[in-house]
Amino acid sequence: MKKSLGPKTIIYPMPVLVIGTYDINNKPNLMTVAWGCICCSDPPCVAISILKGRQTYENIMNKKAFTVNILSEDMVKEADYYGIVSGRNEDKFSRTNITPVKSELVSAPYGKEFPLVLECKLYKITELGAHTQFVGEILDAKAEESILDKSGNPDIEKLRPFFLDTTGSNYFSIGKILAKAFSVGKEV
Amino acid sequence: MKKSLGPKTIIYPMPVLVIGTYDINNKPNLMTVAWGCICCSDPPCVAISILKGRQTYENIMNKKAFTVNILSEDMVKEADYYGIVSGRNEDKFSRTNITPVKSELVSAPYGKEFPLVLECKLYKITELGAHTQFVGEILDAKAEESILDKSGNPDIEKLRPFFLDTTGSNYFSIGKILAKAFSVGKEV
């Protein structure tokens, strides 16, 4: 017999996605969201949810573009900072010594020091209620050589991403390999 | 200088969400997706992306409801199985000895033996391309007592969810607490 918890917005784990945008004066901004995911293979798309009123909401509406940056665990403090302070009050790039790089593909910045970035052109806007979902078409993924394996793909053990436990309000590191995906299920 | 990887659908980590649905004859089905996330606070919503042609796609279109089940790492084999076999060919509940429980709130089943479930009423359908995004309003979250902390909230260390590394095709366990969210960023 399961216990009812009410209509809670909980899944585990949640990613920590750092969204890069420009305001109308091309001032770069960063904002961390945990409510986002890949959502389509063709076109390749990522979805992020943003509250109305946020600087990032305004920026995406204006520039029709954003970047999704994935940080390594040595930048957990910075990622948290990007989520708790508004770009209206602070220059989050300079405060954290991150160099804004203008994407050559879309009107949005990414962090030179961040290991992995998706460059996204706004593809669809879905009004859901309190949150607006922005779907971005991924035009390119770019990564630092240091996180790539021999085949040129991101190696999660080199990237060392982290995730959010939304109930406990903690960031967690990745653990150990449990099983091979799209394979272990054949043993059922 | 970052290396271009092309328009890859990669974020880290991806959750492992087991979707419960009924077909038109009320046969229960399960399907695992990694492309999903919480997407709105009010109404509380979760989004999942499904390829057209899947049994789960047809079921959600018909029943306007689904459940999102989060499994513990001792069920990684079952979760993988739900993702690689079609419900058209097998009864995935009985094959894995999971008992289908009809939600009292929506026309969808969840697994009695699964530790955590979100019961969702179809709220919005967004056609994105190859994938269709189903947004479900979360009417209730239900959990086994064994994964709850003293305050009655899910305890991630008791739940022991796992996640997908999409590039390496591996399931990973959760690691250690790195930092307090919505707090450590104040030290920047």
Interface residues (C-beta under 8 A of the other chain):
Chain A: K2 K3 S4 L5 G6 P7 K8 T9 I10 I11 Y12 P13 M14 P15 L17 A34 W35 G36 C37 I38 C39 C40 S41 D42 P43 P44 C45 V46 A47 S49 L51 V68 I70 E73 V76 K77 E78 A79 D80 Y81 Y82 G83 I84 V85 R95 T96 L116 V117 L118 Y123 K124 T126 L128 G129 A130 H131 Q133 V135 E137 I138 L139 D140 A141 K142 A143 E144 E145 L148 G152 N153 P154 D155 I156 L159 P161 F162 F163 L164 D165 T166 T167 G168 S169 N170 Y171 F172 S173 I174 G175 K176 I177 L178 A179 K180 A181 F182 S183 V184 G185 K186 E187 V188
Chain B: K2 K3 S4 L5 G6 P7 K8 T9 I10 I11 Y12 P13 M14 P15 L17 A34 W35 G36 C37 I38 C39 C40 S41 D42 P43 P44 C45 V46 A47 S49 L51 V68 I70 E73 V76 K77 E78 A79 D80 Y81 Y82 G83 I84 V85 R95 T96 L116 V117 L118 Y123 K124 T126 L128 G129 A130 H131 Q133 V135 E137 I138 L139 D140 A141 K142 A143 E144 E145 L148 G152 N153 P154 D155 I156 L159 P161 F162 F163 L164 D165 T166 T167 G168 S169 N170 Y171 F172 S173 I174 G175 K176 I177 L178 A179 K180 A181 F182 S183 V184 G185 K186 E187 V188
